[in-house]
Amino acid sequence: MTSLIVNHIKNIFKYNIKKREVNVEENSFLQCPQCKSMIYKKDIDKNYGICIECEHHFQISNKQWKNILLDEGNRIELFGEYTANDLLKFPAYYDKLKSLKRKNINEGISISEAKLNGIKVLVGIMNTEFIMGSMGAVVGERITLMFEKGLKEKLPVIIIARSGGARMQEGIVSLMQMVKTSASIKRYSDGGNLYTVVLTNPTTGGVTASFAMLGDIILAEPEALIGFAGPRVIQQTIKQTLPDGFQRSEFLLEKGFVDAIVKRSDLKEKLTKILKIHNYK
């Protein structure tokens, strides 16, 4: 009888431990890098990936971005057949690509044809999970095809920019994408179409030096790092102390490099107003 009671107690103990483990996993929390508060991840997710204490904007997944910006249903993924190759036989690059493919992480940008508050748009969302959203041959090709489609069908283009810059594993091929994407944007713009870009944290390197700063309207998230070389590299090069907030979106707004800073929670409505002002319906 005693052994039955002991076993029963053990089973209850195991169940409760298991239950607590599940709850901890579901309610896992993150420390905000800005205010240092410990916040439940699900609360951050519900708040557009924004800290509920200080409004720091966390990086979010492509899926979260699509759910924030795009209407449900009728989302068509475009140009997914274009995937990266180890063109230059760069050390360990092939294995990295293979590993990302197994995780179903598909290139440094995803392109969608969808609706934003009922308005048909083409949207490119850079993916920091894929080698820090770096720009290689496939990123350049997908962006170029998006602008060609936008030109042909008179559709507005929106890009969510976030990247570490040109992809070093593809060398000069990666750098060529700066010219390629810029040329496609010029043709698109000459056709009288609207390109809006949203700069998020971080937007750097060859991406900043090409398509990320060529929008007809350039928006930015609060406190986003935006620049070509990083502030530490610049400071070490020029041997001067940089101003407070250098290369942050607020600094760029003050200097006229961006048109507005928009919280992520307000972005869909802001983009809708921009599209309607330009007669997209």
VEXDREN-2710 file (C-alpha; in Angstrom, 1 decimal):
% VEXDREN-2710
k/r/px/py/pz
1/MET/0.0/0.0/0.0
2/THR/2.8/2.4/0.9
3/SER/4.6/1.7/-2.3
4/LEU/1.5/2.5/-4.3
5/ILE/1.1/5.8/-2.6
6/VAL/4.8/6.6/-3.2
7/ASN/4.5/5.8/-6.9
8/HIS/1.4/7.9/-7.1
9/ILE/3.2/10.9/-5.6
10/LYS/6.1/10.4/-7.9
11/ASN/3.8/10.4/-11.0
12/ILE/2.2/13.6/-9.8
13/PHE/5.6/15.1/-9.3
14/LYS/6.7/14.1/-12.8
15/TYR/3.6/15.4/-14.3
16/ASN/3.9/18.8/-12.6
17/ILE/7.6/19.1/-13.6
18/LYS/6.7/18.3/-17.2
19/LYS/3.8/20.8/-17.1
20/ARG/6.0/23.5/-15.8
21/GLU/8.6/22.8/-18.5
22/VAL/6.0/23.3/-21.2
23/ASN/4.8/26.5/-19.6
24/VAL/8.3/27.9/-19.4
25/GLU/8.8/27.1/-23.1
26/GLU/5.6/28.7/-24.1
27/ASN/6.2/31.8/-22.0
28/SER/9.9/32.2/-22.6
29/PHE/11.1/35.7/-22.1
30/LEU/13.7/38.0/-23.7
31/GLN/15.8/40.8/-22.2
32/CYS/15.4/44.0/-24.1
33/PRO/18.8/45.3/-25.2
34/GLN/17.7/48.9/-24.7
35/CYS/15.9/49.0/-21.3
36/LYS/17.2/45.7/-20.0
37/SER/13.7/44.6/-19.0
38/MET/12.8/40.9/-19.0
39/ILE/9.7/40.5/-21.1
40/TYR/7.6/37.5/-22.1
41/LYS/8.3/36.7/-25.8
42/LYS/4.6/36.2/-26.5
43/ASP/3.9/39.8/-25.2
44/ILE/6.5/41.1/-27.6
45/ASP/5.1/39.1/-30.5
46/LYS/1.6/40.5/-29.7
47/ASN/3.0/44.0/-29.8
48/TYR/4.5/43.8/-33.3
49/GLY/7.9/42.7/-32.0
50/ILE/8.2/45.9/-30.0
51/CYS/9.3/46.1/-26.3
52/ILE/6.3/47.0/-24.2
53/GLU/8.4/49.0/-21.8
54/CYS/10.6/51.2/-24.0
55/GLU/9.3/50.5/-27.6
56/HIS/12.6/49.0/-28.8
57/HIS/12.0/47.3/-32.1
58/PHE/13.3/43.7/-32.1
59/GLN/14.1/41.9/-35.3
60/ILE/11.2/39.8/-36.4
61/SER/10.8/36.9/-38.9
62/ASN/9.7/37.3/-42.5
63/LYS/6.5/35.5/-41.5
64/GLN/5.8/38.1/-38.8
65/TRP/6.4/40.9/-41.2
66/LYS/4.0/39.5/-43.7
67/ASN/1.3/39.1/-41.0
68/ILE/1.9/42.7/-40.0
69/LEU/1.8/44.3/-43.4
70/LEU/-0.2/42.0/-45.8
71/ASP/-3.9/41.1/-45.9
72/GLU/-4.7/37.5/-45.2
73/GLY/-5.2/35.3/-48.2
74/ASN/-4.1/35.8/-51.8
75/ARG/-0.4/36.0/-50.9
76/ILE/1.7/34.7/-53.8
77/GLU/5.4/34.0/-53.3
78/LEU/7.4/34.9/-56.4
79/PHE/10.8/33.9/-57.8
80/GLY/11.4/31.1/-55.2
81/GLU/12.9/29.0/-58.0
82/TYR/16.0/31.2/-57.9
83/THR/18.4/29.9/-55.2
84/ALA/22.0/30.6/-54.3
85/ASN/25.0/28.6/-55.6
86/ASP/28.6/28.4/-54.5
87/LEU/29.8/30.3/-57.6
88/LEU/33.3/31.0/-56.5
89/LYS/33.8/27.8/-54.4
90/PHE/34.2/30.0/-51.3
91/PRO/35.4/27.9/-48.2
92/ALA/32.5/26.5/-46.2
93/TYR/29.9/28.4/-48.3
94/TYR/28.4/25.3/-49.9
95/ASP/27.9/23.7/-46.5
96/LYS/26.3/26.9/-45.2
97/LEU/23.8/27.0/-48.0
98/LYS/23.0/23.3/-47.6
99/SER/22.4/23.8/-43.8
100/LEU/20.1/26.8/-44.4
101/LYS/18.1/24.8/-47.1
102/ARG/17.6/22.0/-44.6
103/LYS/16.1/24.6/-42.2
104/ASN/13.9/25.9/-45.0
105/ILE/15.4/29.3/-44.8
106/ASN/15.2/30.5/-48.4
107/GLU/17.6/33.2/-49.5
108/GLY/18.2/36.8/-48.2
109/ILE/14.9/38.2/-49.5
110/SER/11.4/36.9/-50.2
111/ILE/9.1/38.5/-52.7
112/SER/5.4/38.5/-52.5
113/GLU/2.5/39.7/-54.6
114/ALA/-0.3/40.5/-52.1
115/LYS/-2.7/43.1/-50.9
116/LEU/-2.1/45.8/-48.3
117/ASN/-5.5/47.1/-47.0
118/GLY/-7.0/46.0/-50.3
119/ILE/-4.3/47.6/-52.5
120/LYS/-2.3/45.2/-54.7
121/VAL/1.4/45.5/-54.1
122/LEU/4.8/43.8/-54.6
123/VAL/6.6/43.4/-51.3
124/GLY/10.3/42.3/-50.8
125/ILE/11.2/41.4/-47.2
126/MET/14.9/40.9/-46.5
127/ASN/15.7/37.8/-44.3
128/THR/18.4/38.3/-41.7
129/GLU/18.3/34.5/-40.9
130/PHE/19.9/33.9/-44.3
131/ILE/23.6/35.0/-43.8
132/MET/22.4/38.3/-42.2
133/GLY/20.2/39.2/-45.2
134/SER/23.3/39.7/-47.3
135/MET/23.0/40.6/-51.0
136/GLY/24.2/37.9/-53.4
137/ALA/23.4/37.1/-57.0
138/VAL/19.9/35.7/-56.2
139/VAL/18.9/38.6/-54.0
140/GLY/19.8/40.9/-56.9
141/GLU/18.0/38.8/-59.4
142/ARG/14.8/38.6/-57.3
143/ILE/14.8/42.3/-56.7
144/THR/15.3/43.0/-60.4
145/LEU/12.5/40.7/-61.4
146/MET/10.2/42.3/-58.9
147/PHE/10.8/45.8/-60.3
148/GLU/10.4/44.4/-63.9
149/LYS/7.1/42.9/-62.9
150/GLY/6.1/46.2/-61.2
151/LEU/7.0/48.1/-64.3
152/LYS/5.0/45.8/-66.6
153/GLU/1.9/45.6/-64.4
154/LYS/2.1/49.2/-62.9
155/LEU/2.3/47.9/-59.3
156/PRO/3.8/49.7/-56.4
157/VAL/6.9/48.2/-54.8
158/ILE/7.7/48.1/-51.1
159/ILE/10.9/46.7/-49.7
160/ILE/11.7/46.0/-46.0
161/ALA/15.4/46.5/-45.9
162/ARG/17.6/44.8/-43.3
163/SER/21.0/43.5/-44.2
164/GLY/24.7/43.2/-43.4
165/GLY/25.5/44.3/-46.9
166/ALA/27.0/42.6/-49.9
167/ARG/27.7/38.8/-49.5
168/MET/31.5/38.3/-49.3
169/GLN/31.2/34.6/-50.3
170/GLU/30.1/35.8/-53.8
171/GLY/32.8/38.4/-54.2
172/ILE/32.5/40.7/-57.3
173/VAL/29.3/38.9/-58.3
174/SER/27.7/40.2/-55.2
175/LEU/29.0/43.8/-55.8
176/MET/27.5/43.7/-59.3
177/GLN/24.1/43.5/-57.8
178/MET/24.4/47.1/-56.6
179/VAL/24.4/48.2/-60.2
180/LYS/21.9/45.7/-61.4
181/THR/19.2/46.6/-58.8
182/SER/19.9/50.3/-59.2
183/ALA/19.4/50.1/-63.0
184/SER/16.1/48.2/-62.6
185/ILE/14.8/50.8/-60.1
186/LYS/15.7/53.6/-62.6
187/ARG/13.7/51.9/-65.4
188/TYR/10.8/51.3/-62.9
189/SER/10.9/54.9/-61.8
190/ASP/11.0/56.3/-65.4
191/GLY/7.8/54.4/-65.9
192/GLY/6.1/56.6/-63.3
193/ASN/5.8/54.0/-60.6
194/LEU/6.1/54.3/-56.8
195/TYR/8.9/52.6/-54.8
196/THR/8.7/52.8/-51.0
197/VAL/11.5/51.4/-48.8
198/VAL/11.4/50.8/-45.0
199/LEU/14.9/50.9/-43.4
200/THR/15.1/48.6/-40.4
201/ASN/17.9/47.6/-38.0
202/PRO/20.5/47.1/-39.4
203/THR/20.6/48.3/-43.0
204/THR/24.3/48.5/-44.0
205/GLY/27.0/48.0/-46.7
206/GLY/26.2/47.6/-50.3
207/VAL/22.5/47.3/-49.7
208/THR/22.5/50.9/-48.3
209/ALA/24.7/52.0/-51.2
210/SER/22.2/50.7/-53.7
211/PHE/18.5/49.9/-53.6
212/ALA/17.8/50.7/-50.0
213/MET/18.4/54.4/-50.5
214/LEU/16.7/54.7/-53.9
215/GLY/13.1/54.8/-52.8
216/ASP/10.8/57.6/-53.9
217/ILE/9.8/57.6/-50.2
218/ILE/12.2/56.4/-47.6
219/LEU/10.8/55.4/-44.2
220/ALA/12.8/54.1/-41.2
221/GLU/12.0/52.3/-37.9
222/PRO/13.1/54.1/-34.7
223/GLU/16.7/53.7/-33.6
224/ALA/17.6/51.6/-36.7
225/LEU/21.3/51.5/-37.6
226/ILE/21.6/52.7/-41.2
227/GLY/24.9/53.3/-43.0
228/PHE/27.6/52.0/-45.3
229/ALA/30.6/51.2/-43.0
230/GLY/29.8/50.8/-39.3
231/PRO/30.4/53.7/-36.9
232/ARG/33.4/51.9/-35.2
233/VAL/35.1/51.5/-38.6
234/ILE/34.5/55.1/-39.5
235/GLN/35.7/56.4/-36.1
236/GLN/38.9/54.3/-36.3
237/THR/39.5/55.5/-39.9
238/ILE/39.0/59.3/-39.4
239/LYS/40.4/59.3/-35.8
240/GLN/37.5/61.5/-34.6
241/THR/34.7/61.0/-32.1
242/LEU/31.4/60.6/-33.9
243/PRO/28.3/62.6/-32.8
244/ASP/25.7/60.9/-30.5
245/GLY/23.3/58.8/-32.4
246/PHE/25.5/58.8/-35.5
247/GLN/24.0/56.5/-38.3
248/ARG/20.8/56.0/-36.3
249/SER/17.5/56.7/-38.1
250/GLU/16.8/59.8/-36.0
251/PHE/20.2/61.3/-37.1
252/LEU/19.5/60.5/-40.7
253/LEU/16.1/62.1/-40.5
254/GLU/17.7/65.3/-39.1
255/LYS/20.2/65.3/-42.0
256/GLY/17.5/64.7/-44.6
257/PHE/18.4/61.1/-45.6
258/VAL/15.0/59.6/-44.7
259/ASP/11.5/61.1/-45.0
260/ALA/9.9/59.8/-41.8
261/ILE/10.4/57.5/-38.8
262/VAL/7.5/55.2/-38.3
263/LYS/6.8/52.7/-35.5
264/ARG/6.2/49.2/-36.8
265/SER/2.7/49.2/-35.3
266/ASP/1.8/52.3/-37.4
267/LEU/3.5/51.1/-40.6
268/LYS/0.6/49.5/-42.4
269/GLU/-1.6/52.5/-42.1
270/LYS/1.2/54.8/-43.1
271/LEU/1.9/52.8/-46.2
272/THR/-1.8/52.7/-47.0
273/LYS/-2.0/56.5/-46.9
274/ILE/1.1/56.8/-49.1
275/LEU/-0.3/54.4/-51.7
276/LYS/-3.7/56.2/-51.8
277/ILE/-2.1/59.6/-52.1
278/HIS/-0.4/58.2/-55.3
279/ASN/-3.7/56.9/-56.6
280/TYR/-3.3/53.2/-56.0
281/LYS/-6.6/51.6/-55.0
END
